[in-house]
């Protein structure tokens, strides 16, 4: 049986509106809207009808609430709930460590990473430093709330007109998109072509950005103060 998360992800993967899904599944738009908002307990036959509809359109349902197009190397997961940031941080470190790749963050407000398990965040930074892993982060011009230590994280300021309202992260062959909510949700898509497209977009923005005007020592003090601990 498919989950509500898979229902939303499959519709997003196909680029279908709720109206389009209603037409294809012979259900009403209000019924689909209530299902996606979790306002009703779906019947087994309703979920079966939706699954068959998506499968006819070329969608495959995978473990961990994932979906992908049949025959394509695309994997989609939708994380939400209180632990979604912890799940992301685990997946982020495991992926970049395995791929020996750089993490790229755009449109980020780093207070979003300090509302949960700060100890896990600090542990990841220490492990990244030990493995020689790095990341680059675009933040809005004037923002001084940073948590990454110099040597691991390089910050650039970008003008407000170019700063994206929807944060995203490229890591390995994955793209994570953050929705503030409430509730907070994270969409993770694993596909090399999509990751490369966003990586190129990031590099274009990076060229238009400027380094934060502070010394390494000043940046290290900022990150330590914002985390409330010493990183070394």
C-alpha positions in Angstrom: 0.0 0.0 0.0 1.3 3.4 -0.9 1.7 6.2 1.7 0.5 9.8 1.6 4.2 10.9 1.2 4.5 8.6 -1.9 1.2 10.0 -3.3 2.5 13.6 -3.1 6.0 12.6 -4.4 4.6 10.6 -7.4 2.3 13.5 -8.4 5.3 15.9 -8.2 7.5 13.5 -10.2 5.0 13.5 -13.0 4.3 17.2 -12.7 0.6 16.5 -12.3 -1.7 18.9 -10.6 -4.4 17.6 -8.3 -6.9 18.2 -11.1 -4.9 16.1 -13.5 -4.6 13.3 -10.9 -8.3 13.5 -10.3 -9.0 13.1 -14.0 -6.7 10.2 -14.4 -7.9 8.3 -11.3 -11.6 9.2 -11.5 -11.5 10.7 -8.0 -12.6 14.2 -7.1 -10.1 17.1 -6.6 -11.4 17.7 -3.0 -10.9 14.1 -2.2 -7.3 14.1 -3.4 -6.6 17.4 -1.5 -7.9 15.9 1.7 -5.8 12.8 1.3 -2.6 14.8 0.7 -3.3 17.0 3.7 -3.8 13.9 5.8 -7.3 15.0 6.8 -8.9 11.6 6.2 -7.9 7.9 6.5 -7.7 6.6 2.9 -9.6 3.5 2.0 -7.5 0.5 0.6 -9.4 0.6 -2.7 -8.7 4.3 -3.1 -5.0 3.9 -2.5 -5.0 0.9 -4.9 -6.7 3.0 -7.6 -4.1 5.7 -7.2 -1.2 3.3 -7.2 -2.5 1.7 -10.4 -2.9 5.1 -12.0 0.6 6.2 -11.2 2.1 2.8 -12.3 0.3 3.1 -15.7 2.1 6.5 -16.0 5.5 4.9 -15.4 6.0 5.5 -11.7 7.7 2.8 -9.5 7.2 2.8 -5.7 10.3 2.0 -3.6 11.1 1.4 0.0 11.4 4.3 2.5 8.4 6.1 1.0 10.3 6.6 -2.3 9.2 6.9 -5.9 11.0 6.9 -9.2 10.3 6.7 -13.0 10.4 3.2 -14.4 13.6 2.7 -16.4 15.2 5.9 -15.1 17.7 6.3 -12.4 15.6 8.6 -10.3 14.7 8.2 -6.7 12.5 10.5 -4.7 11.9 10.6 -1.0 9.8 13.0 1.1 10.9 13.5 4.8 8.8 15.3 7.3 8.3 15.3 11.1 10.5 16.3 14.0 13.4 14.2 12.9 13.6 15.2 9.3 16.6 17.5 9.8 18.5 14.7 11.7 17.7 12.3 8.8 19.1 14.9 6.3 22.3 15.5 8.2 22.9 11.7 8.4 22.2 11.3 4.7 24.3 14.3 3.8 27.4 13.2 5.6 27.2 9.5 4.4 26.7 10.7 0.8 29.5 13.2 0.6 31.9 10.9 2.5 31.1 8.0 0.1 31.3 10.1 -3.0 34.2 12.3 -1.8 32.2 15.3 -3.1 31.6 18.8 -2.0 28.3 20.0 -0.5 26.7 23.0 -2.1 24.0 25.0 -0.2 21.9 27.9 -1.6 19.3 30.1 -0.1 20.2 28.8 3.4 19.4 30.4 6.8 21.5 28.3 9.1 19.2 28.8 12.1 17.3 25.9 10.5 20.2 23.6 11.4 20.4 24.6 15.1 16.9 23.9 16.2 17.5 20.2 16.6 20.4 17.9 17.3 23.3 20.4 17.5 25.7 17.6 18.8 25.1 15.7 15.5 25.9 18.8 13.5 29.2 19.4 15.4 30.1 15.7 15.0 29.6 15.9 11.3 31.9 19.0 11.0 34.6 17.2 12.9 34.3 14.1 10.8 34.3 16.3 7.6 37.5 18.1 8.8 39.2 14.8 9.5 38.3 13.4 6.0 39.2 16.6 4.2 35.6 17.2 3.0 34.4 20.7 2.2 31.2 22.6 1.5 30.2 26.0 0.1 27.2 28.0 1.3 25.4 31.0 -0.2 23.8 33.1 2.4 22.0 36.5 2.2 24.2 39.6 2.3 24.6 40.8 5.8 23.7 37.4 7.5 26.2 36.7 10.2 24.6 33.5 11.6 27.1 30.8 10.5 27.9 27.5 12.0 30.4 25.8 9.7 34.1 26.1 10.8 36.7 27.6 8.4 38.6 24.8 6.6 35.3 22.9 6.2 32.8 25.6 5.2 33.3 28.6 2.9 30.6 31.2 3.0 29.7 33.8 0.4 27.2 36.6 0.6 24.7 37.0 -2.2 22.5 40.0 -2.9 18.9 39.7 -1.7 17.5 39.8 -5.2 19.5 36.6 -6.1 19.0 34.9 -2.7 16.5 32.1 -3.2 13.4 31.8 -1.0 13.4 28.0 -1.2 16.7 26.5 0.2 18.4 23.6 -1.6 21.5 21.5 -1.2 23.4 19.5 -3.8 25.4 16.6 -2.4 26.7 13.7 -4.5 23.9 12.9 -7.0 21.2 14.2 -4.7 19.2 17.4 -4.5 17.5 18.3 -1.2 14.8 21.0 -1.2 13.6 22.4 2.1 10.1 23.6 2.8 9.8 25.5 6.1 6.1 24.6 6.8 4.8 24.0 9.3 5.4 21.2 9.3 9.0 21.3 8.0 9.5 19.0 5.0 12.5 17.9 2.9 12.2 16.6 -0.7 15.2 14.5 -1.7 15.7 13.6 -5.4 18.6 11.3 -6.4 19.5 11.7 -10.1 22.9 12.6 -11.6 21.5 14.9 -14.4 19.3 16.9 -12.0 22.1 17.3 -9.5 24.4 18.5 -12.3 21.8 21.0 -13.5 21.5 22.5 -10.0 25.3 22.4 -9.5 25.7 24.5 -12.6 23.1 26.9 -11.4 24.9 27.1 -8.0 28.2 27.9 -9.7 26.6 30.7 -11.7 25.3 32.3 -8.4 28.7 31.7 -6.7 30.4 33.8 -9.4 28.0 36.6 -8.6 28.6 36.4 -4.8 31.3 37.8 -2.5 33.2 36.4 0.4 32.2 37.4 3.9 34.5 40.3 4.9 36.0 38.7 8.0 39.2 37.0 8.9 39.4 33.2 9.5 39.7 33.8 13.3 36.6 36.0 13.2 34.6 33.4 11.2 35.7 30.7 13.7 34.5 32.8 16.6 31.1 33.3 14.9 30.5 29.7 14.2 31.6 28.6 17.7 29.4 31.3 19.3 26.4 30.4 17.2 26.7 26.7 18.1 27.4 27.5 21.8 30.5 25.3 21.9 34.1 25.2 20.8 34.6 23.2 17.6 38.3 22.3 18.4 
